[in-house]
Amino acid sequence: MNQTSSRLSIGIAVLIISASFTGTALAQAASAVITKSFNPPIVVLGGNSIGTITVTNPNASPLTNVQFSDTMPAGIDLITQTGGTCSTLATGGGMFSINPGTETFSSTSSVLAGGQSCTITVSVNGTILGPHINTTSQVTSNEAPPGAAASGTLTVVGGVPTLSAWMLMTLAAVLAVTAAIKMRG
């Protein structure tokens, strides 16, 4: 075999091998999806709400070492965890930590099965008037690229003014006198 035909044979072999692997690249797992909400989404100053974070594995196969964290912004005080399934036996164990003093918490779930979701619920308190956007970290796992962070808004409004019993009686008397004057005239 001469040098030209040997190069041609090697080139054809490379093309055949390349063609046999076309379209067989290994697919990477899709990122876990994280959502965040507050219920109720509007509270009076000093009122409480429940923050819920849900993490979902959109894949058919499990994701391992699924992690996220959350830090409350100014205007929202973190009180305590109220429930959830992330970082529990439902997700193969893991670790949950909460630090109300620094307004942070984090969750690591050992395994989130294909199609499985887990939640964390926390009690919070609105401390400053206005809308407060709370954004989680990205959600990460060993098998997929980081997923997008999630945001939820808690709006804190001023309380409804209240009147003392004496103020209510005074208001009733003023309205009665005003009505009597109008009826005479």
N, C-alpha and C positions, 0 to 999 in steps of 0.2 A: 504494500500500500504506500503510495507516495504521500508527501507532506500535505498537499492540497486536499486530497481525499480524506486524510485523517482529520484535518481541521473541519472539513465539512461534516464528517461523521460525529465529531464531538459537538459541533454547533447544533445538529439535528437532535442529538441526545439531550442537550440542554433545553431546547425548545419543547421536546416531548415531556421532560420532567417538569418544566415550568407550567405547561398547559395542564398537567395532571393536578397541580396544586392551586390553580386559579379558582377563586371562590371558596376555598376551604380555610380561609383565615379564621382563627379562633375568635369568637365573639366575646367581647367583654360584658360582664354583667351590667345591667342598668343600675343607676344610682338609687339608693333608698330615697323615698319622698317624705318630707316632713311638713306638717301643717300646724298652725298655732291659732287659737281663738280665746276670747274671754266671754264668760257668761255670768251675769249680764255684761254687755259691752259698754254700758253707761252706768256709772254709780255716782252717788252724792259724795261730797268731800268726806272722807273717813269711812266710806262704804266698802264692803268686800265684794270680790268677784272670784270666780274660779277660772284659772288659766288652764287650758288643755292643749297638750302637744301630742300629736299622733305621728308615728313613724311607720311607713308601709314599705314592704319589700315587693316591688312590682315583678320580680323574676319568678320563674318556676323553681329555681334552685335556691338554697339558703344563702344568706349573707351572714358573715361572722364578724364579731368585734364591732358592732354597730354603735356609734357614739355621737352624742351631741351635747351641747351645753347652752345655758341661757342665763343672761344677766339682765335684771330688771333696770329700766331707765329711771332717772329721777322722776318722782311723782308716783311711782308704784313701789310699795314695800312688799317684799316676799315674806309671807307668814309661815307656812308649812306645807308639806306634801299632804294631799288629801286622798290619793289613790293612784292606781295605775298598774300596768302589767309589764312595762319595760323594766329591765334589770331584775326580773323575778324568775321563778321556775318556769313560767310560761314562755320565756325566751332563753331557756337554758342557763339561767342565772346571770350574773353580771354584777355591776356595782352602781349604786345611786348615792350621790352625796348632795346635801343641801346645806347652805350657809346663809340663813336669813340676815346675818350681820353684814355680809358683803353683797346681799341681794342676788346670789348666784346658786345654780344647781346644775348638776351634770348627770348623765346616764350612759352606761355602757351595757349593752345586751350581748351576751355571748353568742347567741344564734337567733336570727329572725328567719323562720322558715319561708319558703317560697309562697308568696301571696299573703303572708301573715302581717298583721298590724299590731302595734302595741301603743299604749298611751301612758302619759304621766299627767296627773292633775295637781295643781298647787293653788292654795288660797293666797290671794293678794289683797292689798288695801290701797285705795286711791288717796294720795296725800297732798297733791298739788292740782289745782284747777287746770283743765284743758285736756286736749287729746295727747295720749302717750303711746308712741309706737314702740313695741317690744319685738326685737328680732333675735332669733336663735342663731347659733353657729350653723355652719354647714353640717350636714349629717354625713358621717364617713363609715366605711366598712373596709374589710380586707380585700374584697373581691371586685369592688366597683370604684369609679372615680367619685370624689365628693359630690354630694347632692346639694342643691340650692338651699339656702337658709329660708326660714319662714318668719312671717311677721303677723302680729295681731295688734289691734288698737284698743286701748282702754281709755274711755273718755270720763273725766271727773268733772262733775258740775256742782255748782253751789246748791246748798240745801234749800228747800222750800221754807220761806220765813214762817215762823209760828207766832201766834199772839197769845199773850197770857190771858187768863180768865177775866181780869179787870179790863184789858184792852178790848176783848170781845164784847163785854157788857157796854163799854163806852161806845164802840162802833154801832152796836144795836140801838143804843139810845139816840145817837146822832142820826141814824137812818130813819128811826121812828119819828123824830122831830121834823126832819126834812119832808117825809111823806105827809105828815099832818099839815104842814105849811102849804104844800102843793095842793092838797085836797080843799083847803079853804079858799084858795085863790082861783 
